[in-house]
Amino acid sequence: MADKDEHKQDENASKPIYVSKDGFEAVPLRRGFDVIRPLWAILEKVRAETGMDCFICGGYARYCASPRKKPVEAVDVDVYCETEDVFSVLQKTLESEKLEVRHENNISLTYEGPEDGKYAYMPPIQLIKPIQEARIVSLGDKKTILENFDFTVIRAAIISPMEVYVDADFMHDEKHTLLRLKNIHCPVSSTLRCMKYSRKGYWLRPFECLKLFIDWSERPDEYRIKLVEFLQKASENDGLTQEEVDELEAMMRID
């Protein structure tokens, strides 16, 4: 028994340690395109009309490209636009297709399809509003948008019915269900997102967790004090005013 344990330790010791990589790459799209084909047709129409890009990225693109046999399914389809003009054209086009806005916030418009027809089996479409403030960027080309995402496993954008543009660490981290942080908007909201993805089966390693503490310690005192005060007040009976809620959401960028 001892010999087997020693042999196993030797194998682990000789196994090369994965080193994180920079950049992006194209990987095969493995599943999920047929469901969003009607939306893809709309995006192609808008691209042709405007000469600019609009694209699906985030959780649904991750699902399409995942190397896992049974990846975590996405609950919606996030669509980003290169410019505000493209956003406006796409918004009008979606509405012309009789897709109704069921929810709106500072971040996005959520569309749901009818009970039947070509959009009936598609997950809700989240049209992300074009924003560029502080550390938040939700307009620009695919690379710009993906570089603003936090986890490598959601740094994915569909570029064709056959390929997905992903972070260079995507395939490794998605295969092993690892959360690797490459961008932190707010350490508190990122912690909440880590908890959310942990419930989906992803694992946050200790060093990645440490990044959140380091980020918090490097924030200006004014930011940390205000955020603590807002969160403390939000947990009390009186709660926050709408203006304070808006400011808190802007600081944490909660969707």
C-alpha positions as CSV (number, residue, x, y, z in Angstrom):
1,M,0.0,0.0,0.0
2,A,2.8,2.4,0.9
3,D,4.5,1.7,-2.4
4,K,1.3,2.6,-4.3
5,D,1.0,5.9,-2.4
6,E,4.6,6.8,-3.1
7,H,4.2,6.0,-6.8
8,K,1.1,8.3,-6.9
9,Q,3.0,11.1,-5.2
10,D,5.8,10.7,-7.7
11,E,3.3,10.9,-10.6
12,N,1.8,14.1,-9.1
13,A,5.3,15.6,-8.5
14,S,6.2,15.0,-12.2
15,K,3.0,16.4,-13.6
16,P,3.6,19.9,-15.1
17,I,2.0,22.8,-13.4
18,Y,-0.4,24.8,-15.6
19,V,0.9,28.3,-16.3
20,S,-1.7,31.0,-17.0
21,K,-1.5,32.5,-20.5
22,D,-2.3,35.9,-22.0
23,G,-4.4,36.6,-25.0
24,F,-7.3,34.9,-26.8
25,E,-7.8,32.1,-29.3
26,A,-10.5,30.6,-31.5
27,V,-11.9,27.2,-30.4
28,P,-14.7,25.0,-31.9
29,L,-18.3,25.7,-31.1
30,R,-19.6,22.4,-29.8
31,R,-23.3,22.9,-29.0
32,G,-26.2,25.3,-28.7
33,F,-26.1,27.2,-32.0
34,D,-29.4,25.9,-33.4
35,V,-31.3,27.4,-30.5
36,I,-30.0,30.9,-31.1
37,R,-30.0,30.7,-34.9
38,P,-32.9,33.2,-35.2
39,L,-31.0,35.7,-33.0
40,W,-27.8,35.2,-35.0
41,A,-29.8,36.1,-38.2
42,I,-30.8,39.4,-36.5
43,L,-27.2,40.2,-35.5
44,E,-26.0,39.5,-39.0
45,K,-28.7,41.9,-40.4
46,V,-27.6,44.6,-38.0
47,R,-23.9,44.1,-38.8
48,A,-24.6,44.5,-42.5
49,E,-26.8,47.6,-41.9
50,T,-24.4,49.4,-39.6
51,G,-21.0,48.1,-40.7
52,M,-20.2,47.6,-36.9
53,D,-20.3,44.6,-34.6
54,C,-22.8,43.1,-32.2
55,F,-22.2,39.7,-30.7
56,I,-23.1,37.0,-28.1
57,C,-20.6,36.6,-25.3
58,G,-20.4,35.5,-21.7
59,G,-22.3,32.5,-20.2
60,Y,-24.0,31.3,-23.4
61,A,-20.8,31.4,-25.5
62,R,-19.1,29.5,-22.6
63,Y,-21.8,26.8,-22.8
64,C,-21.3,26.6,-26.6
65,A,-17.5,26.2,-26.4
66,S,-17.1,24.2,-23.2
67,P,-14.9,21.1,-23.6
68,R,-17.0,19.4,-20.8
69,K,-19.4,16.7,-21.7
70,K,-22.2,18.2,-19.6
71,P,-21.4,21.9,-19.0
72,V,-23.4,24.2,-16.9
73,E,-26.2,25.6,-19.0
74,A,-26.7,29.3,-19.5
75,V,-29.9,30.9,-18.3
76,D,-29.9,33.8,-20.8
77,V,-28.0,35.1,-23.9
78,D,-26.0,38.2,-23.4
79,V,-25.6,40.5,-26.5
80,Y,-23.0,43.3,-26.6
81,C,-22.7,46.1,-29.1
82,E,-19.6,47.8,-30.5
83,T,-21.2,51.3,-30.4
84,E,-24.2,53.1,-29.1
85,D,-25.5,53.4,-32.7
86,V,-25.4,49.7,-33.1
87,F,-27.2,49.3,-29.8
88,S,-30.0,51.6,-31.0
89,V,-30.4,49.7,-34.3
90,L,-30.4,46.3,-32.6
91,Q,-32.9,47.4,-30.0
92,K,-35.3,48.6,-32.8
93,T,-34.8,45.4,-34.8
94,L,-35.5,43.1,-31.8
95,E,-38.7,45.1,-31.1
96,S,-39.7,44.8,-34.8
97,E,-39.5,41.0,-34.3
98,K,-42.2,41.4,-31.6
99,L,-39.8,40.5,-28.8
100,E,-41.0,42.3,-25.7
101,V,-38.9,43.9,-22.9
102,R,-39.8,42.0,-19.7
103,H,-37.2,43.7,-17.5
104,E,-34.9,46.8,-17.7
105,N,-32.2,48.1,-15.3
106,N,-29.1,50.3,-15.6
107,I,-27.2,47.5,-17.3
108,S,-29.5,45.7,-19.7
109,L,-32.8,45.2,-21.5
110,T,-34.2,41.6,-21.1
111,Y,-36.3,40.3,-24.0
112,E,-38.4,37.2,-23.9
113,G,-39.9,35.5,-26.9
114,P,-43.6,34.5,-27.5
115,E,-45.0,31.1,-26.5
116,D,-44.5,29.7,-30.0
117,G,-42.6,30.5,-33.1
118,K,-38.9,30.7,-33.9
119,Y,-38.0,32.6,-30.7
120,A,-40.0,30.4,-28.3
121,Y,-37.2,28.0,-27.4
122,M,-34.5,30.6,-27.0
123,P,-33.3,31.6,-23.5
124,P,-34.2,35.3,-22.6
125,I,-32.0,37.7,-24.6
126,Q,-30.1,40.3,-22.5
127,L,-29.2,43.3,-24.6
128,I,-26.4,44.9,-22.6
129,K,-26.4,48.7,-22.6
130,P,-23.2,50.4,-23.9
131,I,-21.4,51.8,-20.9
132,Q,-17.9,53.1,-20.2
133,E,-17.4,54.4,-16.7
134,A,-14.7,53.8,-14.2
135,R,-13.7,50.1,-14.5
136,I,-16.8,49.1,-16.4
137,V,-16.7,48.7,-20.2
138,S,-19.6,47.3,-22.1
139,L,-19.1,48.7,-25.6
140,G,-16.3,48.1,-28.1
141,D,-15.0,45.1,-30.0
142,K,-15.0,41.5,-28.8
143,K,-11.5,41.7,-27.3
144,T,-12.3,44.9,-25.4
145,I,-15.5,43.5,-23.9
146,L,-13.9,40.2,-23.0
147,E,-10.9,41.8,-21.3
148,N,-13.4,43.6,-19.0
149,F,-14.9,40.3,-17.8
150,D,-13.7,38.8,-14.5
151,F,-13.5,35.0,-14.9
152,T,-11.7,33.3,-17.7
153,V,-14.6,30.8,-18.1
154,I,-16.9,33.5,-19.3
155,R,-14.4,35.2,-21.5
156,A,-16.0,33.8,-24.6
157,A,-17.7,35.3,-27.7
158,I,-19.3,33.5,-30.6
159,I,-17.6,34.5,-33.8
160,S,-19.4,32.1,-36.2
161,P,-21.7,29.0,-36.2
162,M,-18.5,27.0,-35.9
163,E,-16.1,29.0,-33.7
164,V,-15.9,30.8,-30.4
165,Y,-13.3,33.4,-29.4
166,V,-12.1,32.6,-25.9
167,D,-9.5,33.6,-23.3
168,A,-6.3,31.6,-23.7
169,D,-7.0,30.0,-20.3
170,F,-10.6,29.2,-21.1
171,M,-10.3,25.6,-22.2
172,H,-8.1,24.6,-19.2
173,D,-10.2,26.4,-16.6
174,E,-13.6,25.3,-18.0
175,K,-12.5,21.7,-18.2
176,H,-11.4,21.8,-14.6
177,T,-14.2,24.1,-13.5
178,L,-11.7,26.6,-12.1
179,L,-12.4,30.3,-11.4
180,R,-9.5,32.4,-12.4
181,L,-9.8,36.2,-11.9
182,K,-8.3,38.4,-14.5
183,N,-10.3,41.5,-13.8
184,I,-12.0,42.8,-10.7
185,H,-14.6,45.5,-10.9
186,C,-15.3,45.5,-7.1
187,P,-13.9,42.9,-4.7
188,V,-17.2,42.7,-2.9
189,S,-19.3,42.1,-6.0
190,S,-16.6,39.7,-7.3
191,T,-16.9,37.7,-4.1
192,L,-20.6,37.4,-4.5
193,R,-20.1,36.2,-8.1
194,C,-17.5,33.7,-6.9
195,M,-20.2,32.4,-4.5
196,K,-22.7,32.2,-7.3
197,Y,-20.4,30.2,-9.6
198,S,-19.3,28.0,-6.7
199,R,-23.0,26.9,-6.4
200,K,-22.8,25.9,-10.1
201,G,-19.8,23.6,-9.3
202,Y,-16.8,25.9,-10.0
203,W,-13.9,26.1,-7.7
204,L,-12.1,29.2,-6.4
205,R,-8.5,28.3,-5.4
206,P,-6.9,30.1,-2.4
207,F,-4.6,32.3,-4.5
208,E,-7.5,33.5,-6.6
209,C,-9.4,34.3,-3.4
210,L,-6.3,36.2,-2.2
211,K,-6.6,38.5,-5.2
212,L,-9.9,39.8,-3.9
213,F,-8.3,40.8,-0.5
214,I,-5.3,42.4,-2.3
215,D,-7.7,44.4,-4.5
216,W,-9.6,45.6,-1.5
217,S,-6.5,46.7,0.4
218,E,-5.4,48.7,-2.7
219,R,-8.6,50.6,-3.0
220,P,-8.8,54.3,-1.8
221,D,-10.0,54.8,1.7
222,E,-12.9,56.8,0.5
223,Y,-14.2,54.0,-1.7
224,R,-13.9,51.4,1.1
225,I,-15.5,53.6,3.7
226,K,-18.4,54.5,1.5
227,L,-19.0,50.9,0.3
228,V,-19.0,49.7,3.9
229,E,-21.4,52.4,5.0
230,F,-23.8,51.7,2.1
231,L,-23.8,47.9,2.8
232,Q,-24.3,48.4,6.5
233,K,-27.1,50.8,5.9
234,A,-28.7,48.4,3.4
235,S,-28.8,45.7,6.0
236,E,-30.6,47.9,8.5
237,N,-34.3,48.5,8.8
238,D,-34.3,51.9,7.1
239,G,-32.4,50.7,4.0
240,L,-31.1,52.9,1.2
241,T,-32.7,55.7,-0.7
242,Q,-33.0,55.1,-4.5
243,E,-30.2,57.5,-5.1
244,E,-28.0,55.5,-2.7
245,V,-29.0,52.3,-4.3
246,D,-28.0,53.6,-7.7
247,E,-24.6,54.8,-6.3
248,L,-24.0,51.4,-4.6
249,E,-24.8,49.6,-7.8
250,A,-22.5,51.8,-9.7
251,M,-19.7,51.1,-7.2
252,M,-20.3,47.4,-7.3
253,R,-21.7,47.2,-10.8
254,I,-24.4,44.6,-9.8
255,D,-26.6,43.4,-12.6
